[in-house]
Amino acid sequence: MRLKDKTIIITGASSGIGAAAALLFASSGANVVLGARREDRLNEISKQITQSDGNAVCVPGDVTDEAYAHALVELAETRFGGLDGAFNNAGITGDLGPIPDMESETWRKAIAVNLDSGFFAAKSQIPSLRKRGGGSIVFTSSFVGHTVGLPGMGAYAAAKAGLIGLTQVLAAEHGPENIRINALLPGGTKTPMAGDDAKFHDVVRSFHALKRMAEPSEIAHAAQFLLSQEASFVTGSAMLVDGGNSINKI
Protein backbone atom coordinates (compact mmCIF):
# COMPACT_ATOMS: atom_id res chain seq x y z
CA MET A 1 0.00 0.00 0.00
CA ARG A 2 2.66 2.48 -1.11
CA LEU A 3 0.20 5.32 -1.62
CA LYS A 4 -2.23 4.54 1.21
CA ASP A 5 -4.52 7.49 1.99
CA LYS A 6 -2.64 9.74 -0.45
CA THR A 7 -4.71 11.82 -2.86
CA ILE A 8 -3.26 11.83 -6.36
CA ILE A 9 -4.37 13.63 -9.53
CA ILE A 10 -3.85 11.69 -12.77
CA THR A 11 -4.36 13.32 -16.16
CA GLY A 12 -4.66 11.39 -19.40
CA ALA A 13 -6.39 8.80 -17.22
CA SER A 14 -8.88 7.48 -19.77
CA SER A 15 -6.45 5.09 -21.51
CA GLY A 16 -2.87 3.86 -21.81
CA ILE A 17 -0.38 4.81 -19.11
CA GLY A 18 -2.84 7.09 -17.31
CA ALA A 19 -5.51 4.40 -17.01
CA ALA A 20 -2.93 1.86 -15.82
CA ALA A 21 -1.71 4.37 -13.24
CA ALA A 22 -5.25 5.03 -12.03
CA LEU A 23 -5.86 1.33 -11.41
CA LEU A 24 -2.44 0.77 -9.84
CA PHE A 25 -2.49 3.80 -7.55
CA ALA A 26 -6.01 3.00 -6.34
CA SER A 27 -5.00 -0.59 -5.61
CA SER A 28 -2.07 0.84 -3.63
CA GLY A 29 -4.44 2.73 -1.35
CA ALA A 30 -4.58 6.13 -3.05
CA ASN A 31 -7.59 8.34 -3.55
CA VAL A 32 -7.39 9.12 -7.25
CA VAL A 33 -8.73 12.19 -9.04
CA LEU A 34 -8.94 11.35 -12.72
CA GLY A 35 -8.86 13.77 -15.62
CA ALA A 36 -9.10 13.30 -19.41
CA ARG A 37 -11.16 14.48 -22.37
CA ARG A 38 -13.19 11.30 -22.95
CA GLU A 39 -15.95 11.33 -20.36
CA ASP A 40 -17.32 7.86 -21.14
CA ARG A 41 -13.96 6.13 -20.81
CA LEU A 42 -13.06 8.19 -17.75
CA ASN A 43 -16.28 7.11 -16.06
CA GLU A 44 -15.51 3.47 -16.88
CA ILE A 45 -12.10 3.64 -15.20
CA SER A 46 -13.55 5.40 -12.16
CA LYS A 47 -16.36 2.86 -11.88
CA GLN A 48 -13.91 -0.03 -12.17
CA ILE A 49 -11.95 1.38 -9.21
CA THR A 50 -14.95 2.05 -6.99
CA GLN A 51 -16.41 -1.40 -7.70
CA SER A 52 -13.12 -2.82 -6.37
CA ASP A 53 -13.56 -0.79 -3.15
CA GLY A 54 -11.13 1.91 -4.27
CA ASN A 55 -11.64 5.65 -4.06
CA ALA A 56 -11.93 7.52 -7.34
CA VAL A 57 -13.59 10.65 -8.67
CA CYS A 58 -13.31 12.08 -12.15
CA VAL A 59 -14.07 15.17 -14.16
CA PRO A 60 -13.59 15.46 -17.93
CA GLY A 61 -11.85 18.44 -19.43
CA ASP A 62 -9.04 19.90 -21.49
CA VAL A 63 -5.57 20.12 -19.92
CA THR A 64 -4.81 23.18 -22.06
CA ASP A 65 -7.44 25.08 -20.06
CA GLU A 66 -5.99 26.64 -16.90
CA ALA A 67 -9.41 26.53 -15.23
CA TYR A 68 -9.48 22.75 -15.67
CA ALA A 69 -6.18 22.34 -13.81
CA HIS A 70 -7.67 24.33 -10.95
CA ALA A 71 -10.89 22.27 -11.05
CA LEU A 72 -8.96 19.02 -10.57
CA VAL A 73 -7.17 20.43 -7.53
CA GLU A 74 -10.42 21.78 -6.12
CA LEU A 75 -12.03 18.36 -6.55
CA ALA A 76 -9.16 16.71 -4.68
CA GLU A 77 -9.52 19.16 -1.82
CA THR A 78 -13.30 19.03 -1.54
CA ARG A 79 -13.69 15.24 -1.89
CA PHE A 80 -10.57 14.02 -0.10
CA GLY A 81 -9.44 16.94 2.05
CA GLY A 82 -6.30 17.88 0.16
CA LEU A 83 -3.72 16.94 -2.44
CA ASP A 84 -0.58 14.83 -1.95
CA GLY A 85 0.66 14.31 -5.48
CA ALA A 86 -0.01 14.44 -9.20
CA PHE A 87 0.88 12.41 -12.26
CA ASN A 88 0.59 14.94 -15.09
CA ASN A 89 0.53 12.43 -17.89
CA ALA A 90 -1.75 13.82 -20.61
CA GLY A 91 -0.06 14.37 -23.95
CA ILE A 92 -0.24 13.96 -27.71
CA THR A 93 2.22 13.10 -30.45
CA GLY A 94 0.53 15.54 -32.79
CA ASP A 95 0.89 15.72 -36.55
CA LEU A 96 4.39 14.76 -37.66
CA GLY A 97 6.53 16.43 -40.28
CA PRO A 98 9.62 18.56 -40.88
CA ILE A 99 9.62 21.98 -39.26
CA PRO A 100 9.80 23.98 -42.55
CA ASP A 101 6.57 22.30 -43.68
CA MET A 102 4.76 22.41 -40.33
CA GLU A 103 1.65 24.50 -39.89
CA SER A 104 1.84 26.97 -37.00
CA GLU A 105 -1.31 25.50 -35.49
CA THR A 106 0.27 22.03 -35.40
CA TRP A 107 3.21 23.47 -33.45
CA ARG A 108 1.00 25.42 -31.07
CA LYS A 109 -1.23 22.43 -30.33
CA ALA A 110 1.73 20.18 -29.47
CA ILE A 111 3.19 22.81 -27.18
CA ALA A 112 -0.17 23.53 -25.55
CA VAL A 113 -1.08 19.92 -24.75
CA ASN A 114 2.40 18.71 -23.80
CA LEU A 115 3.99 21.76 -22.16
CA ASP A 116 1.49 24.51 -21.37
CA SER A 117 -0.56 21.91 -19.51
CA GLY A 118 2.42 21.26 -17.25
CA PHE A 119 2.64 24.95 -16.39
CA PHE A 120 -1.08 25.11 -15.57
CA ALA A 121 -0.86 21.93 -13.51
CA ALA A 122 2.10 23.08 -11.45
CA LYS A 123 0.57 26.51 -10.91
CA SER A 124 -2.56 24.94 -9.41
CA GLN A 125 -1.06 21.92 -7.68
CA ILE A 126 1.92 23.40 -5.82
CA PRO A 127 -0.11 25.72 -3.56
CA SER A 128 -2.30 22.76 -2.60
CA LEU A 129 0.72 20.55 -1.87
CA ARG A 130 2.15 23.37 0.21
CA LYS A 131 -0.93 23.22 2.45
CA ARG A 132 -0.15 19.53 3.13
CA GLY A 133 3.45 20.28 4.06
CA GLY A 134 4.85 18.73 0.90
CA GLY A 135 4.16 16.23 -1.84
CA SER A 136 5.27 14.99 -5.22
CA ILE A 137 4.59 15.85 -8.87
CA VAL A 138 5.53 13.67 -11.85
CA PHE A 139 5.40 14.86 -15.46
CA THR A 140 5.40 12.44 -18.38
CA SER A 141 8.18 13.63 -20.69
CA SER A 142 9.97 11.52 -23.31
CA PHE A 143 13.35 10.27 -24.47
CA VAL A 144 12.46 12.10 -27.70
CA GLY A 145 14.12 15.48 -27.45
CA HIS A 146 16.29 14.34 -24.54
CA THR A 147 18.47 11.46 -25.72
CA VAL A 148 17.46 11.28 -29.38
CA GLY A 149 15.91 13.43 -32.07
CA LEU A 150 13.43 11.56 -34.24
CA PRO A 151 12.75 13.12 -37.65
CA GLY A 152 9.32 14.67 -37.95
CA MET A 153 8.85 15.10 -34.18
CA GLY A 154 10.23 18.59 -33.69
CA ALA A 155 7.16 20.04 -31.95
CA TYR A 156 6.73 17.01 -29.69
CA ALA A 157 10.44 16.93 -28.85
CA ALA A 158 10.52 20.63 -28.00
CA ALA A 159 7.52 20.34 -25.71
CA LYS A 160 8.74 17.23 -23.91
CA ALA A 161 12.25 18.65 -23.49
CA GLY A 162 10.63 21.79 -22.11
CA LEU A 163 8.93 19.69 -19.45
CA ILE A 164 12.34 18.52 -18.23
CA GLY A 165 13.52 22.10 -17.90
CA LEU A 166 10.33 22.99 -16.04
CA THR A 167 10.84 19.99 -13.77
CA GLN A 168 14.36 21.04 -12.83
CA VAL A 169 13.42 24.63 -12.01
CA LEU A 170 10.35 23.63 -10.00
CA ALA A 171 12.40 21.08 -8.06
CA ALA A 172 14.96 23.75 -7.15
CA GLU A 173 12.30 26.29 -6.23
CA HIS A 174 10.14 24.03 -4.09
CA GLY A 175 12.57 21.52 -2.61
CA PRO A 176 12.78 23.60 0.61
CA GLU A 177 9.01 23.10 0.97
CA ASN A 178 9.36 19.30 0.78
CA ILE A 179 7.77 19.26 -2.67
CA ARG A 180 9.51 16.89 -5.07
CA ILE A 181 9.18 17.30 -8.86
CA ASN A 182 10.36 14.69 -11.35
CA ALA A 183 9.96 13.82 -15.02
CA LEU A 184 9.32 10.31 -16.29
CA LEU A 185 10.68 9.40 -19.74
CA PRO A 186 8.99 6.26 -21.12
CA GLY A 187 10.16 4.30 -24.10
CA GLY A 188 7.81 2.85 -26.70
CA THR A 189 4.68 1.73 -24.89
CA LYS A 190 1.64 -0.26 -26.00
CA THR A 191 -0.91 2.52 -25.83
CA PRO A 192 -3.56 3.84 -28.24
CA MET A 193 -1.08 6.59 -29.15
CA ALA A 194 1.23 3.89 -30.56
CA GLY A 195 -1.51 2.64 -32.89
CA ASP A 196 -1.93 -0.95 -34.00
CA ASP A 197 0.34 -1.17 -37.06
CA ALA A 198 2.29 -4.41 -36.56
CA LYS A 199 5.14 -3.34 -38.85
CA PHE A 200 5.52 -0.06 -36.98
CA HIS A 201 5.59 -1.93 -33.67
CA ASP A 202 8.35 -4.18 -35.03
CA VAL A 203 10.43 -1.11 -35.80
CA VAL A 204 9.76 0.42 -32.38
CA ARG A 205 10.72 -2.82 -30.61
CA SER A 206 14.02 -2.86 -32.47
CA PHE A 207 14.93 0.55 -31.00
CA HIS A 208 15.06 -0.89 -27.48
CA ALA A 209 17.83 -2.93 -25.89
CA LEU A 210 15.11 -5.19 -24.46
CA LYS A 211 13.66 -5.64 -27.97
CA ARG A 212 10.10 -5.10 -26.86
CA MET A 213 7.65 -2.33 -26.05
CA ALA A 214 6.56 -1.53 -22.52
CA GLU A 215 3.22 -2.44 -21.03
CA PRO A 216 1.41 0.63 -19.67
CA SER A 217 1.55 -0.91 -16.19
CA GLU A 218 5.37 -0.92 -16.28
CA ILE A 219 5.44 2.83 -16.76
CA ALA A 220 2.74 3.26 -14.11
CA HIS A 221 4.89 1.38 -11.58
CA ALA A 222 7.76 3.80 -12.22
CA ALA A 223 5.44 6.76 -11.69
CA GLN A 224 4.20 5.19 -8.47
CA PHE A 225 7.77 4.92 -7.23
CA LEU A 226 8.42 8.61 -7.87
CA LEU A 227 5.22 9.58 -6.08
CA SER A 228 5.89 7.34 -3.07
CA GLN A 229 8.09 7.81 -0.03
CA GLU A 230 10.48 5.25 -1.53
CA ALA A 231 11.66 8.13 -3.75
CA SER A 232 11.90 10.59 -0.85
CA PHE A 233 15.38 11.78 -1.92
CA VAL A 234 14.63 11.93 -5.65
CA THR A 235 13.82 15.31 -7.15
CA GLY A 236 14.65 17.21 -10.32
CA SER A 237 15.35 13.96 -12.17
CA ALA A 238 14.61 12.92 -15.74
CA MET A 239 14.02 9.23 -15.08
CA LEU A 240 14.40 7.00 -18.13
CA VAL A 241 12.04 4.02 -18.24
CA ASP A 242 12.79 3.28 -21.87
CA GLY A 243 13.88 -0.35 -22.11
CA GLY A 244 17.36 0.74 -23.09
CA ASN A 245 16.16 2.80 -26.04
CA SER A 246 18.59 5.59 -25.22
CA ILE A 247 21.68 3.37 -25.17
CA ASN A 248 20.79 0.97 -27.97
CA LYS A 249 22.41 1.42 -31.40
CA ILE A 250 21.71 -1.94 -33.06
Secondary structure, 3 states (H helix, E strand, C coil): CCCCCCEEEEECCCCHHHHHHHHHHHHCCCEEEEEECCHHHHHHHHHHHHHCCCEEEEEECCCCCHHHHHHHHHHHHHHHCCCCEEEECCCCCCCCCCHHHCCHHHHHHHHHHHHHHHHHHHHHHHHHHHHCCCEEEEEECCCECCCECCCCCHHHHHHHHHHHHHHHHHHHHHHHHCEEEEEEEECCECCHHHCCCHHHHHHHHHHCCCCCCECHHHHHHHHHHHHCHHHCCCCCCEEEECCCHHHCCC
